[in-house]
Amino acid sequence: MRHLLAVLAVLAVSACAAPTPPRSAAPSPTPTGPAVLPEPSGAHPVGTTVLHLEDTSRPDPWDLDAETRELKVTLWYPTRQRDGERAPYMTPRESELFLKGSRITGVPYDALSRTRTNAVEDAEPAGRNLPLVVLSPGFTKPLSTLTSLAEDLASRGYVVAGIDHTHESYATTLADGRVAECLACDSDADPGFGAGVVQVRAADVSFVLDQLPSRWDGAGLIDRSRIAMAGQSIGGASSVAVMVKDSRVRAGIDMDGTTYARIPEGGFSRPFMFIGSPEHVPGGRDTTWERDWKLLTGWKRWIVMKGGDHQSFTDLPVLAGALGIGPAGPELAAARAAELTRTYVAAFLDQHLKAERQPLLDKPSARYPEVAHCAPGGGACL
């Protein structure tokens, strides 16, 4: 897995505390075949559908010729429908652009379009008063790289609205079939780039929350008083930016993202959780979490996944075999990383959106020894 993660580390330069220089991937000659995402752990079958939204109030920040901001939003939700066509993970063209951008060779460019998901495409939503979780991916990553987490949350009774932030990933298919490529990639070394990206994403999230009630037939199932946001890398950093700007978001999670948005001096009291790789320990190279920790005045947690990597919170380790890249070294196994991510994200959301107390979040667990609880200023993570 190390080869894959080293290649992909360059894609997270804008949001990783300790960026790794790119190096060539070393695919084996025998990929394992199509990847299969882990099955959701909740009680409900999962449906999914796609919305295409257009914000006419602002131009696209990356495409100077576009007078409006186009967004692709993927929804996952509980359904009663167990049978039906499973949603595609990526289109062949999206897979090609992602693999080329990631410098992964040695497999067919459509490899990721054959990844098996668990959600039934356009299934009828079911339930009532469902909490809503907004998901935001890392820089250069399509939203699909958070599919496993999204499906799991939907199976546990959440509606998930994932946003593809146009021109910030290698491939986003728009309403008319055009595939928007990563225009922002040309600017990622500019001063203030990260701060600009999280503000763009904050505007994207607020727009999606504004539009969802009128644009999705299932929106009546959502309890709009219970909204949270989670993201990986710069998507996690964007959770802070969104919560500073939009009070509708009651709770937030940053999965291994260096933060950029400044929290007001008075702080904010809504619940927040940092969950990171060992790069994100107190006293480490990235100091932004310690800076923000002091300004989080409400319920908060800082946990670290020992043996994890920047990509451990995404689907990418699960996809490694399909890309012909085998494990190398003692990194956290892909299936275990997915289990830990799903478990701790769901525990946080259950406690703060469903009012179901989760003792797992209070102290280290013998069941999950890879997870350490950190307290800045209090010594080592335990």
Buried (B, 14 or more C-beta within 10 A) or exposed (E): BBBBBBBBBBBBBBBBBEBBEBEEBBBBEEBBEBBBBBEBBBEBBBBBBBBEBEBEEEBBBBBEEBEEBBBBBBBBBBBEBEEBEBBBBBBBBBBBBBBEBBBBBBBEBBBBBBBEBBBBBBBEBBBEEBBBBBBBBBBBBBBBBBBBBBBBBBBBBBBBBBBBBBBBBBBBBBEEEEBBBBBBBEBBEEEEBBBBBBBBBBBBBBBBBBBBEEEBEBBEBBEEEBBBBBBBBBBBBBBBBBBBBBEBBBBBBBBBBBBBBBBEEEEBEBBBBBBBBBBBBBEBEBEBBBEBBEBBEEBBBBBBBBBBBBBBBBBBBBBBBBBBBBBEEEBBBBEBBBBBBBBBBBBBBBBBBBEEEBEBBEEBBEEBEBBBBBEBEEEEBE
